[in-house]
Amino acid sequence: MDEQQLIESCRKGNRIGQKELYDRFARKMMGVCYRYVNDKETASDLLQDGFVKVFQSLESYSGIGSFEGWVRKIFVNTALEYLRKSDVLREATDLDNTAELIQPDSSVISAMTANELMMLVQELPPGFRTVFNLFAIEGYSHKEIGDMLNITESTSRSQFTRARQMLQKKVNALH
């Protein structure tokens, strides 16, 4: 089935189409969920919640832009909703006197695999990890992140800065 046929099949409630859509995206979306929560069980719950939302929202997919991008956005929002409800973002408060960004040692980072780097990101506190993921991986602006998390733009910037500093310390400690 091509993507458009798959979407139409799912819109009609076809279980085979729904399973195929799940099979196509489950692994990638589990990765998205796990980037936001550092717990596989919670990430699995978010994966299920995200797919329920995808199937419920399929009528609203206009066909403009990438379908995978549309699905990913639902999963990111599902993870953020969970984080807001569980109040793990409370540490994302305005931080004044943010230190200058530490310039990473590119030779150390280039020697690391993506998995090693993602494992270090998982060790960040939830607020730092969330802002880091949204900015560095998902590509949102600090203004958009502030709106999504109900924090100021400067708080988003400072959380990102602190996350980068913590990651740099972790990278340096490994090498």
Residue pairs with C-beta under 8 A, 6 or more apart in sequence:
1 9
1 17
1 20
3 67
4 63
6 17
6 20
6 21
6 24
7 21
7 58
7 61
7 67
8 17
9 16
9 17
9 18
9 20
10 17
10 18
10 21
10 55
10 58
11 58
11 59
18 55
21 54
22 51
25 68
25 71
26 47
26 51
28 68
28 72
29 47
29 50
29 51
29 71
29 72
29 75
30 43
30 44
30 47
32 72
32 75
32 76
32 79
33 42
33 43
33 44
33 46
33 47
33 50
33 75
33 78
33 79
34 40
34 43
34 122
35 79
35 118
35 121
35 122
35 129
35 133
35 137
36 43
36 46
36 76
36 79
36 80
36 82
36 83
36 129
36 130
36 133
37 43
37 46
37 79
37 82
37 83
37 126
38 122
38 123
38 126
38 129
42 82
46 75
46 78
46 79
46 82
47 75
49 78
49 82
50 74
50 75
50 78
50 79
53 74
53 78
54 71
54 74
57 74
61 67
61 70
72 138
76 134
76 138
80 130
80 148
80 149
83 89
83 126
83 130
84 149
84 150
88 126
88 127
89 126
89 127
89 130
89 149
89 151
90 127
91 125
91 126
91 127
91 128
92 127
92 130
92 131
92 149
92 151
92 155
92 156
92 159
93 151
93 155
94 151
94 152
94 154
94 155
94 158
95 155
95 158
95 159
95 162
96 158
98 157
98 158
98 161
98 162
99 161
99 165
101 161
101 164
101 165
102 164
102 165
102 168
104 164
104 167
104 168
104 171
105 171
105 172
108 171
108 172
108 174
108 175
109 117
109 171
111 175
112 171
112 174
116 174
120 167
120 170
120 171
121 129
121 132
121 133
121 167
122 129
123 170
124 132
124 163
124 166
124 167
127 159
128 159
128 160
128 162
128 163
128 166
129 163
130 149
130 159
131 145
131 149
131 156
131 159
131 160
131 163
132 159
132 160
132 163
132 164
132 167
134 140
134 144
134 145
134 148
135 141
135 142
135 145
135 156
135 160
136 160
140 148
142 153
142 154
142 156
142 157
142 160
143 153
143 156
145 151
145 153
145 156
146 152
146 153
146 155
146 156
149 156
151 159
